[in-house]
């Protein structure tokens, strides 16, 4: 004999009634994080760490692409690395935009983001390249907008040393 299930109406009544017993009104605490308009800018010290963590994946992806090119990897492998750079560039730019930077860093960050946007178009084209020649052309075009000068300005504004060459 199969056990008989409670009718759906009874289940609904029990759920709505809270399985019997008294109900108590509980005040919810305020949201843990403030709204974006009330979030204070990072301090310079906080911004240093945040900047380094935000750009780390992008820097690694760029370094791995350079290593693949220098090692003479097949162009399709290099194309995969270019796709990784495009993804890292996209994520990096989104994170850079999401942060309330200290006033002294805002202009250099804006300049870096503008350069990222130009480079990203070429990284995406490189990621979809149909030939080695097209891949090389798009990588060169992206590299022309690598943001090295803009990143150096951000690092200087944050009091960080220049980035070491890969």
Secondary structure by P-SEA (a helix, b strand, c coil): cccccccaaaaaaaaaaccccbbbbbbbcccccccccccccccaaaaaaaaaaaaaaaaaaaaaaaaaaaacccaaaaaaaaaaaaaaaaaaaaaaaaccccccaaaaaaaaaaaaaaaaaaaaaaaacccaaaaaaaaaaaaaacaaaaaaaaaaaacccccccc
